[in-house]
Amino acid sequence: MKRIIFAAAFSLVAFASGASAQTIERADGLYSACKAGDNLNMCAMYLAGFTGGAYAQSVVDKGSVRYCLPSGTTHKQNLDTVLRYLDSNPQARGQPTAVAIYMALAQAHPCK
């Protein structure tokens, strides 16, 4: 179910940006779509779905979360974190979108 929600949300982002279907699952597609100012709200909502899904997965699996978002962090702030990570790590843009997002948030907000 989580994958369906992610795919649907990101498909909307990709459609709005004109990104091709081949880039939807790669971080470069997210990067291109979200660097366009008119897609920021859609991208932030995609990140909201991702972070919610990752948290739900850790609860269901009784596992630990690899990143801990500070209280009060907004979805747009999370998006800024991911885009900065992709700016600083251009090689990460070739990764699956979910992996790049996870790595960006884990690097910026490790659990203590």
Buried (B, 14 or more C-beta within 10 A) or exposed (E): EBEEBBEEBBBBBBEBBEBEEEBBBBBBBBBBBBBBEEBBEBBBBBBBBBBEBBEEEEEEEEEEBBBBBEEEBEBBBBBBBBBEBBEEBEEBBEBEBBEBBBBBBBBBBEEE
